[in-house]
Amino acid sequence: MSQFWKPGTEKPRSCLVDDEEGGVLFYAAPPSSSGHGYSSFERLRQRLPVFKYRTAILYLVEKHATTIIVGETGSGKTTQIPQYLKEAGWAEGGRVIACTQPRRLSVQSVASRVAEEMGVKVGEEVGYTIRFEDKTNQGVTKIKFLTDGVLLREMMNDPLLTKYSVIMVDEAHERSLSTDTLLGLLKKIQRRRPELRLIISSATIEAKSMSNFFRTRKKNDGQASEDNGPNIEPSILSVEGKGFPVEIFYVEEPVSDYLRAAVDAVLLIHEKEPVGDVLVFLTGQDDIDAAVQLLTDEARETTRRHSGLLVLSLYSGLSRADQDLIFTPTPKGKRKVIISTNIAETSLTLEGVVYVVDSGFSKQRFYNPISDIENLVVAPISKASARQRAGRAGRVRPGKCFRLYTEDFFVQDMPVEGIPEMQRSNLVSFVIQLKALGIDNILGFDWLALPPPESMIRALEVLYSLEILDEDAKLTSPTGFQVAEIPLDPMISKMILTADALGCLEEIITIAAILSVQSIWVSVRGTHKGLDEVKLRFAAAEGDHVSFLNVYKAFLQSGKSSQWCYKNYINYHSMKKVVEMREQLSRLVRRLGIIPKSCGMDMQAVRRAIISGFFAHASQLEEYSQNGMYKTVRSSQEVYIHPSSVLFRVNPKWVVYHSLVSTDKHYMHNVIAIDPSWLTEAAPHFYQQRRPSIPLF
């Protein structure tokens, strides 16, 4: 294990400096079921730093169209500001206060917390909406938490978001694709609805640049500040956190294996440091599962030394039951170790954390529009993220942050801010959303960060080839408008619409639901052999999509048994989500006037439906290839079937893949074998004719 040391001090001889604070116990919010629940919550609310700014916040929201709140982690801005707004009357007369979050998990946890503080059930006065789940009650819900993406979809039915009096965009610093799009559209809505109040809230945000963005107005906008309207000049308020000091320690030398180093750091903290939970930042579910396994094995081998460790995972695909474990107060005599992705940087509050172990990395997607390949890159985090991670240690008492990188690396090599998602993402879904909202002049749209022109052209080309956009880059009727109604990737939506004509919609909506969850398989270090054997039981010669149908049928036959899932290395939570999403999709297509039918055993119809959406993702096996190398039809890119596919080692001559992700090789994920003649039948305009140039606006 590398030694840590605090900058500005002599390098210590021992691995970790002793904590002078001693074993101070952290506090947790009392459960509302106790007799004094409400008054206890009131006292806790008043102790939050944001409480002393309550009057100032309400004054600024009253007087200004846009208020930018820079609130340090732990200030209470996310849970308290919506309540202040309700108490001040912003939810009267049938109006609703909206608060958006970048992630589904934060939406659910924040809604639960606010409902608990207000003494109501989730779904009544306080509700939430995420994709395929709506826990609100029309006419009753006053405070609504939702993802940025869900609010964007609401604009399709109500372009001016007329039911909302205040919209708070929280965690704006994350700069997700949906957040940037939402901010541009809200600025546009404000011109038509000067009475709409916006609150842009974040832990680390360049308040000046955000203020400039909302200050700039086009010539004929009219002045909202005339008469008694709000001031269109954005106001800025900085809210301090209640953070305690956090000591920062760096490694003396760069570590070669951050996963092993993180596990060693946790064991040393448990051995040498006083009571307090540990939060470890790793890059993704695979790393997290591996670390949990290593810590569990270690604790089992050295029972006495490492007894008392309660090791938990935290990532976006987590089940509600696992989420509840994360937020439950740590039992006496135990130390909770939460191993998380960057979801725990700002979106969630973990009260008991005193120690943070920061790997210095996160997993990021970078899309290359020229090759149409998405690179999943483990990349260094930014300085802003590093500060956020360290801040999680100072919530309940002075904390410590152990960074698994050198101070020189932090100072000299770490970028100041991360790259906005808008500049590194596939923009296909984003473009169709803008088109569905009637924004045809995409280049004239107000951008916080300008998207790369190559990505925009590529998105327009894909939508044109799918016959979702016409030659004037407008939505086609009915296909384009129907695809825009379905909250899935446009390629999956097109596949669903074609399945109706082919009589296999029952099967295709099952496949669409499975493709829309993270993974239905459970993969833990050391279980690959068992998992491979299980996959063979469900494997279909046609490929992964048909194998998914076999898994789904077997899950239903088991009575949706969690025990059956456990035996078959299948993620029970994912399968439950598939069932829910399938029901939602079935209702949605019926609303579009389509009645789902089954094709029974006709898997050719299923494969043809898949091709109708994914014809551009065709690849041909290279002749005489010894290592299973394929070339994509569109760009002659060298690609390989991913080892997780049932067609790995089978290598059919022609395949269509769902996605292309680059790690050590360019891998095709979720692959199906096809007849090449189906490609020209499904998309003659794409494979036989020269495509016309596509107008940008």
Secondary structure, 3 states (H helix, E strand, C coil): CCCEECCCCCCCCCCCCCCCCCCCCCCCCCCCCCCCHHHHHHHHHHHCHHHHHHHHHHHHHHHECEEEEEECCCCCHHHHHHHHHHHCCCCCCCCEEEEEECCHHHHHHHHHHHHHHHCCCECCCEEEEECCEEECCCCCCCEEEEEHHHHHHHHHHCCCCCCEEEEEECCHHHCCHHHHHHHHHHHHHHHHCCCCEEEEEECCCCHHHHHHHHHCCCCCCCCCCCCCCCECCCEEEEECCCCCCEEEEEECCCCCCHHHHHHHHHHHHHHHCCCCEEEEECCCHHHHHHHHHHHHHHHHHCHHHHCCEEEEEECCCCCHHHHHHHHCCCCCCCEEEEEECHHHCCCCCCCCEEEEEECCEEEEEEEECCCCEEEEEEEECCHHHHHHHHHHHHCCCCEEEEECCCHHHHHHHCCCCCCCHHHCCCCHHHHHHHHHCCCCCHHHCCCCCCCCHHHHHHHHHHHHHCCCECCCCCECCCHHHHHHHCCCCHHHHHHHHHHHHHCCHHHHHHHHHHHCCCCCECCCCCCHHHHHHHHHHHCCCCEHHHHHHHHHHHHHHCCCCHHHHHHCCECHHHHHHHHHHHHHHHHHHHHCCCCCCCCCCCHHHHHHHHHHHHHHHEEEECCCCCCCEEEECCCCCEEEECCCCCCCCCCCCEEEEEEEEECCCEEEEEEEECCCHHHHHHCHHHHCCCCCCCCCC
